């Protein structure tokens, strides 16, 4: 007897849908609400069949919650992993009573702009029959559209490192990864929405974002909200900014470690390996960042000492 139901997991919260008996195309139409979404979390969906002596896993999917715009509805069919066929269709909406206030305070900040660095992607799907892709990224920002250069080296792990500046007008920021083809129409190999509304001005956010609409693939970006007036902050503000950046890196490491534990519990060895590599990368970045801060502080101290000697030397005896 096939009785499908779905397990839904976000962070430590776990929910289960009702069971629909004797169907291969179940319709649950069940609403589940989560009180809070932490940064970088994703929603896990697991489909099961209930049998007399236990439940059988018939596929799983992960939905990236990064970049879902508050008040908008994401409706998408997601292919199930670990099985040969099957898709699951969630509808996801993020709501926040304070969203309009916070958005009005962050969007359209005069002459501010959004600095987007499209660094690289990894584990992309193969769009060509030879098992490769020639990937590039098309950026949609309101009415503006632009794209990166095409990597024609047939890579599933392309490296672009291309910077794009966009006016800060609060428009949705969408990234569409495409496969270049000189003859046939281009094909999609994943897309995502980048949430930049909550960025701290002049602080860079470094993130890997899973691509939607495909079974695998992530894109690595750095995004910064540049506000020229805030470059004139005092050294105390600069120190606080450095501490905030250090805390952000530490938080990313802790979140990734929690992801490792969750993946180990799921038996996802490939996911564990990728997450451990991400932790190693974050730790290296943290070490480089702390070294850079130490050098900057040393240079600042030397400059302060030199300035003090000049003041003492110019004062009347």
Secondary structure, DSSP 8 states (H G I E B T S, - for coil): --EEEEEEEETTEEEE---EET-SS---------S---TT-EEEEEEEEEETTEEEEEEEEEEE-TT--TT-EEEEEEE-BSSSS-EEEEEEE---TTHHHHHHHHS--TT-EEEEEEEEEES----STTS--BEEEEEEETTEEEE-----S-BSS-EEEEEEEEE-S---EEEEEEE--SSS--EEEEEEEE--TT--TT--EEEEEE-BSSSS-EEEEEEEEE-GGGGG--HHHHHHHHHHHHHHHHHHHHHHHHHHHHHHHHT-HHHHHHHHHHHHHHHHHHHHHHHHHHHHHHHHHHHHHHHHHHHHHHS--
